[in-house]
């Protein structure tokens, strides 16, 4: 194959790939993903945001993950939000107990907020994509 034909074929393939993207219905965007394993700090809490005419329900929970050696463990706390879809998914999340070991995948972003003293701070926001229970907490013994 001559170099002219090779360049022409390569350009045609690239143009076709670009044309396919141009017909896509979604805009290209960068995504920051986070994966964590940790314990639920408390039972997930249902929240409502938005306006009175258009309320949006979501569930928020915190996951604690430890790092460091056994003698010097340092917890990191992650606040996770999940948009609620009524049904089994909502029931599943609301029935998780404090101390449950979970595997969470989510989209991460840094968002500004104003603290109680009026200073602008930045926090890591995680929107859950997937959650799996790895281990449920043991129940206290009955009969005491």
C-alpha positions, 0 to 999 in steps of 0.5 A: 500500500502506498503511503498516500493510500495509507494516509487516506485510509487512516484519515477516513477512519478517523473522520468516521469515528469523529462523525459517530461521536458527533451523532451521540446524544450525550456530551463528552465529560470527565468523570472522577470515580471513587471506590471505597470499602468501609463501615456505615457510620449510622443508618442511612437517612432519607432527606428531601430537597428542592421546592414544595412544588417539586420535592426531590427525595434522596438518601444520605449516609456516611462511610468510615474507612480506616488507614494506617497501621494497627497501632495508628489507625486514622479514620476517613469519613465520606458522605455519600448521597443516593437519588432515591427510586421508590421500591426495593432499592430504597427499602434496601438502603433504609434497612442497612444498620450502623456498622455494616461493611459496604463496598461503594462505587460513586462519582466524586466531585469537589463542591464549595460550601459555607461553614457556620462561621461564614468561611467558604470551604470545599468538600468531597461530594460522592453520588452513589452508583453502586453499593454492596453489603460485604458483612452485616454487623453481628446481633447482640446475644438475646437473653440478657 
